[in-house]
Every structure is written in C-alpha cells, then in structure tokens.
Amino acid sequence: MENYQRDFLSTVYKTCIENMNELPKRRDSMITIYLVVYAAFIGFSTSTKEYSELLLIGLLSVMSIFGFMCSLTIINFRS
C-alpha cells in the first residue's frame, strides 16, 4: 500500500512539474497573440480608407474586452 501511495504521489508531482514548465510558453503565446491582434487593429484604424465612427468604436470595444480577457488569462498563468 505504501509503494502505491509513493508511486501515485510521484506521478502527481511529475505532472505538476510538467504543467508548471508549460505555463510560461502558454503565457508568452497569449501575449504574442494579443500583440498581433492589436497591431492589426492599429493598422486597420490608421488606414487611408474612411470608416464610420461606429465601426471604429465597436472595434475598440471588442479590443478592450479581448485585452481584458487576455490580461486575466495571463494573470491566471502566472499564479
């Protein structure tokens, strides 16, 4: 019984260590995704075409919500 518990705890420990090693990669990927989407938004909003203000306000709202969700995800990955 003691060997079983030791093996189980060892397996859980190894799994936790593997997950902890993956978190920085996931966090960096999330930051990269946000920066790419933000750069596309800046490029779209500063293009030479004239877009309606309602469209730009809507996109700004979507970007704000997306940024807030990314921030929460990154904070979750850090803890």
Backbone bond lengths (Angstrom), bond angles and torsions (degrees), N, CA, C in turn:
res aa  C-N    CA-C-N  psi(-1)  N-CA   C-N-CA  omega(-1)  CA-C   N-CA-C  phi
1 M - - - 1.453 - - 1.525 110.51 -
2 E 1.310 115.45 -39.55 1.467 118.91 -178.77 1.522 111.52 -66.97
3 N 1.336 117.29 -37.87 1.462 120.44 176.94 1.517 111.17 -63.33
4 Y 1.324 117.05 -39.97 1.454 121.57 178.78 1.526 110.55 -61.44
5 Q 1.323 116.61 -44.68 1.463 120.36 179.17 1.518 111.03 -64.43
6 R 1.308 117.15 -41.83 1.458 121.42 179.70 1.529 110.60 -63.90
7 D 1.337 116.83 -42.98 1.466 120.48 178.04 1.518 111.32 -65.16
8 F 1.322 116.61 -41.41 1.456 120.60 179.25 1.527 110.98 -62.95
9 L 1.323 116.71 -46.75 1.461 120.61 179.39 1.522 111.59 -65.15
10 S 1.316 116.68 -35.54 1.467 120.46 176.76 1.529 110.73 -65.04
11 T 1.308 117.10 -41.24 1.460 121.57 178.05 1.523 110.93 -64.52
12 V 1.323 116.88 -43.81 1.460 120.95 178.61 1.523 110.20 -63.18
13 Y 1.310 116.97 -41.94 1.460 121.31 179.34 1.530 110.99 -62.16
14 K 1.327 117.24 -44.96 1.466 120.76 179.84 1.526 111.16 -63.84
15 T 1.323 116.96 -39.27 1.459 120.79 178.37 1.514 111.15 -64.56
16 C 1.318 116.57 -42.24 1.468 120.40 178.44 1.523 111.22 -63.22
17 I 1.304 117.63 -42.51 1.463 121.53 179.03 1.529 110.73 -63.18
18 E 1.338 117.09 -41.85 1.461 120.06 178.32 1.524 111.02 -62.96
19 N 1.328 117.29 -42.30 1.463 120.62 178.51 1.521 111.75 -65.45
20 M 1.313 117.13 -38.36 1.459 120.44 178.69 1.522 111.01 -66.18
21 N 1.321 117.90 -33.59 1.463 121.13 178.32 1.524 111.78 -72.71
22 E 1.323 118.12 -26.07 1.462 122.13 -179.91 1.522 112.68 -82.09
23 L 1.321 118.83 -24.15 1.460 121.34 -174.52 1.529 114.15 -60.55
24 P 1.324 120.35 -43.10 1.477 118.13 177.38 1.527 113.15 -61.28
25 K 1.327 117.58 -35.12 1.463 120.39 178.02 1.526 110.32 -65.66
26 R 1.327 116.36 -42.89 1.461 120.19 179.30 1.526 110.63 -65.31
27 R 1.328 116.06 -41.48 1.470 120.32 179.39 1.521 110.43 -62.44
28 D 1.309 116.97 -45.11 1.461 120.42 179.06 1.528 111.47 -64.43
29 S 1.321 117.18 -36.61 1.465 120.24 176.95 1.517 110.83 -64.74
30 M 1.324 117.55 -40.21 1.463 121.35 179.54 1.528 110.19 -64.85
31 I 1.315 117.20 -41.30 1.466 121.05 178.51 1.529 110.05 -63.92
32 T 1.330 116.31 -42.05 1.460 120.58 179.38 1.528 111.48 -63.40
33 I 1.325 116.44 -43.48 1.468 120.15 178.47 1.518 110.07 -60.66
34 Y 1.329 117.19 -44.78 1.461 119.62 -178.77 1.527 111.21 -63.92
35 L 1.318 116.92 -42.60 1.467 119.64 179.99 1.525 112.07 -64.06
36 V 1.320 117.48 -37.64 1.467 120.58 178.48 1.527 110.31 -66.45
37 V 1.333 116.85 -44.71 1.466 119.82 179.19 1.524 110.42 -65.41
38 Y 1.326 117.04 -39.06 1.464 120.88 179.07 1.529 110.88 -65.14
39 A 1.330 116.85 -41.21 1.463 120.04 178.24 1.528 110.80 -64.30
40 A 1.325 116.94 -38.44 1.463 120.02 176.85 1.523 110.70 -65.48
41 F 1.314 117.34 -38.00 1.461 121.23 178.16 1.523 110.82 -65.33
42 I 1.323 117.34 -43.78 1.465 120.88 178.44 1.524 110.05 -63.18
43 G 1.318 117.11 -42.96 1.460 120.50 177.77 1.512 111.88 -62.34
44 F 1.320 116.87 -39.54 1.462 120.75 179.40 1.521 111.33 -68.39
45 S 1.333 116.43 -42.62 1.468 118.96 -175.28 1.534 112.71 -74.75
46 T 1.325 118.19 -22.01 1.464 120.23 -179.81 1.528 112.76 -104.19
47 S 1.332 116.47 12.34 1.463 119.14 -179.93 1.529 109.67 -69.50
48 T 1.313 115.18 167.53 1.462 120.36 -175.24 1.520 112.46 -76.89
49 K 1.313 118.01 -17.31 1.462 120.34 178.59 1.519 109.85 -71.65
50 E 1.298 115.09 150.14 1.462 121.13 176.44 1.523 108.76 -93.78
51 Y 1.322 115.54 118.17 1.456 120.91 177.00 1.518 108.60 -109.56
52 S 1.315 116.03 157.17 1.459 118.96 -179.81 1.530 109.66 -69.43
53 E 1.303 115.16 151.13 1.458 120.24 179.95 1.521 110.90 -64.67
54 L 1.323 116.40 -32.69 1.463 120.16 179.48 1.530 111.06 -63.27
55 L 1.329 117.31 -40.44 1.458 121.32 177.74 1.522 110.73 -63.98
56 L 1.325 117.51 -44.74 1.467 120.42 -179.71 1.527 111.70 -66.54
57 I 1.335 116.82 -38.32 1.469 119.96 177.43 1.529 110.29 -65.87
58 G 1.322 116.66 -40.26 1.464 120.38 176.86 1.516 111.98 -62.74
59 L 1.331 116.63 -43.94 1.470 119.94 178.06 1.524 111.71 -65.71
60 L 1.320 116.21 -37.13 1.460 119.30 177.06 1.521 110.71 -64.40
61 S 1.318 116.95 -38.80 1.467 120.74 177.45 1.528 110.98 -64.36
62 V 1.332 115.97 -44.05 1.464 120.11 178.80 1.527 110.36 -63.19
63 M 1.330 117.31 -42.06 1.462 120.51 178.58 1.526 111.54 -64.47
64 S 1.313 117.21 -37.03 1.464 120.03 178.31 1.521 111.17 -65.50
65 I 1.312 116.42 -43.63 1.469 119.95 178.75 1.525 110.03 -65.85
66 F 1.329 116.88 -42.81 1.461 120.85 178.41 1.530 110.94 -62.14
67 G 1.326 117.08 -41.58 1.462 120.83 177.90 1.513 112.05 -64.29
68 F 1.334 116.58 -39.34 1.465 120.38 177.99 1.528 110.60 -64.79
69 M 1.335 116.48 -41.90 1.464 119.67 178.99 1.526 111.32 -66.59
70 C 1.313 116.81 -39.28 1.470 120.32 177.06 1.524 110.85 -64.21
71 S 1.324 116.72 -40.02 1.461 120.42 178.83 1.519 111.00 -62.53
72 L 1.321 116.94 -43.96 1.461 119.83 178.37 1.526 111.72 -63.47
73 T 1.332 116.24 -39.04 1.453 120.01 178.99 1.532 110.93 -66.11
74 I 1.315 117.12 -42.45 1.464 120.64 179.85 1.532 110.44 -65.46
75 I 1.311 117.01 -40.28 1.464 120.32 176.76 1.520 110.19 -62.82
76 N 1.338 116.74 -40.01 1.456 120.59 178.55 1.530 110.83 -64.59
77 F 1.325 118.12 -38.39 1.458 121.12 178.03 1.526 111.82 -67.93
78 R 1.316 118.27 -30.48 1.466 120.81 -179.48 1.514 112.59 -74.36
79 S 1.341 116.26 -30.40 1.476 118.48 -176.80 1.505 113.06 -90.08
